[in-house]
């Protein structure tokens, strides 16, 4: 029951997702091509969106986004608190894996730990939120440099989540994934850290990778990344089910 929905509503919202930054207007043909829907279906749905002010039809027959979306965006902006979105995901990830989960951003040419949830049991790799480190060759640093600064860190597509051991501390290992937001741009690096004796690369296939992909997909969608982009980046199952 929980996965049921209204197809027409989903199609209408999918049409709104066809708009990208810089798209002031799109033709009926462009919307049909981007969505994969027949022109007749697009026409009917856009008429409904226009009546509800979620879309506007220009004099030349092209369509643009409507003022109602700005109103909803402002409501969301006012109610949005990053910590309330990120921290529960970190706690869940730490609970699922038994390792410390962190949220890193680029700040002043370094990587800054904004949020953290500690391991639930055993030896902990503890770092307080607000701690800064260099943008080094650790998994976290490489994710931020590659997706955030467009540095040529990798010679070929890396295996994600990225794993390093001993990059900064000989006794510490880390997994890291990029998290995206509005305009499908990097927002942060989602990381798991722990003792290298316990957080090994072999654990990638023991649930660690999937747990991180699920968390990164949920966070990216919540932070404004397009569902299509998240599906390509993290996998259809991770995004579509929200699991």
N, C-alpha and C positions, 0 to 999 in steps of 0.2 A: 504494500500500500504506500509506503514512504517514497517510492521512486516514481509513482504515477504523477502525471502532469497533464496540462492542456496543450496539445500540439500547436494550435493556432497562436497561443500566447508565446510559446517558445520560438516559433518562427518569426513572430513580430519582433521579439527582443533580439533575435539573431540578425535581423536586418539592421537594427541600430548598431550592432557590433561590427557591421561592414564598414562603418566610417572610421577612418584613421586620422591621426594628426595631419593637418593640412588639407583635408577633404572638406572644403566649404560646401560642396554640393556633389551629388552623384546622380547620374541618369538612371532611368528605369533599367536600361540594358546593363549598366555597370552593377547595379544592385542584384540583378538576376544572376549575373556571372559570378559575383562574389559569394552569393548565398547558395547558389545551386538550385534555386526555386524558379518555377516557370514565371514568365513576365506577368501573366494574369494574376497569379497568386501574390506576387510582389505588389502589383497595382492595388489590389484589394486591401492588403495589409497596410500599405503606406497611407491609403485613404483613412483607415481607422486610426492610425497613429497621428495623422494630421488633425483629425477631428478632436483628439484628446490632447493636442498641442505638444506631442512628443516628436513631431516632425513638421516641417513646413514645405510647401510646394512653391517654388519660385516661378516667376513669370515665364521663364524659358522651359518650364516643364521638369526641371531637375528638382531633386529633393535635398533638404538639409535637416540638421537636427533642430528640434524645437525648444522653446523657452522652458517647458515643463521639466526638461532634463537638468537645466541649470538650477531650478528650485530644489529638485531632489538631491542634486550634488551638494548644494549648500547645506541642506539638512544633514546629509551624511557627514560632511566635513565637520559640522558643529558637534555631532555625536561621536566622532571618531577619536579614539585615544590609542596610540600605537601600542602602548604597553598592554592594554586590555586585549589586543588581538594577538600579539606575539607571545606574551608570557604563558598563557594556557597551552599553546602549542609546544613551547619548550618544556614545560612540565610533563606533558604527555609523552614527548619524545624521550626525555630522560627516564621516565617510568618504563617505557617500552624496551629501552636498550640497556638500562642500568648504567649509562654513562652521562657525563655532564653535557648539556645542550646550551649553545650560545648563539647570540645574534651579533654579528660584527658589521660595522660600516666604515667607510673611509672618512677620516677626519684629520685635516692638517697634514696630509701626506703619510699618515699612519693608519693602522687599523684599531678601531675603538670598540671595545666590548660594551654594548648598550644594555643587553639583557642576558640573564643566565639562569639556568635551573640546574641544580647540582644532582649528581648521581644519587640514586635512592639507597644504595647500600655499598659496602666494601670500600676499598681505597678510592678517595676522591681526588680529582685534579681541580683544585679550587682556585678560581680567579674572580675577583669582585667586578661587578659592572662598573664601568668608568675607567677600567684599566686600558692603557694603550700599549701597542707593540709595533715594531717596524713592519712594513709591507714586505715580508721576507719570502722564503721559498717554502714555507709551510703550506698545507692544503688551503688554509684560510686566506693567507696572503696571496697565493696564486689565483684563487677565485676572484678576489677583489681586484687584482691587477689586470686579469684577462678580461673580465666582463665589465668592470667599472672604469678602467683606465685605457682599455684597448691595447694593452702591451702584448707583444708577441711572445707570451710565456711558453706556449706549446707549439711544437713543430707539426703536430697532427691533433685531431680531435681527441681530447682526454677521456679516460674512463671515469664516469661519474657514479657516485660521489667520489671526488678526488681524495686520495689517501696519502698521507706522509707520516713517517715515524722518525723522531729524532731530528727534525728540521730545525727546531729552535731549542728544544730541551731533549737531551739524549734519552730521557725516560718517559717522554710524552708522545702520544700519537694523536692524529686527528683525521676526521672525515669532514668534507665540506661540500656544499652545494650552493649555487647561486639562487637567490630569490628575486623575482622581478615585480615591477609595479606598473604605474601609469606609463603608457607608450611602450610597454614591454622593455623598460630599461631596468638595469640592476638597481636593487634597493639595498640588499645586504647579502652577507654570506651566512648561511645556516651551518652550524658546526657541531660536531660531536667530538669531545676530547676526553682522553683518559690515559691511564698508564699503558705504555707500549706493550707491556707483558700481557695485558688483558684485551686492549683494543687493537686487535690484529687485523691484517688485511683479509684473513680467512673469514672474518665475521661479515664481510660484505654480502656473502650468500647465505648468511644465517639470520636474515631479517633486518640487518642494519640499513642496507641500501633502500629497501622498500619502505621502511619506516621514515627515512629521511625524505624520500621522494613524495610520500603522502603529505608530510608536513609542509614541504616546500611548495607543493601544488596548492594546498589549501591557503597558505599564506599569500602566494602570488595572486590568486584570484581575489582574495579579500583586499589586497592592496592595489588592485586596479589593472592587473595584467589581463590581456584578452584571453578568454577561454580557449580559443583556437591555438594561440601561442603556447599556452600551458600544456595543452594536449600534445603538441609536437615536442615540447621540451621535456615533459615529465612522463608522458604516456597516457593513453586514453583512459585506462582504468583508474588511474590516480586522480584524474580531474573529474571525470563524469560521475563517479560514485561518491566523491568526497571522502573516501576512506583512506 
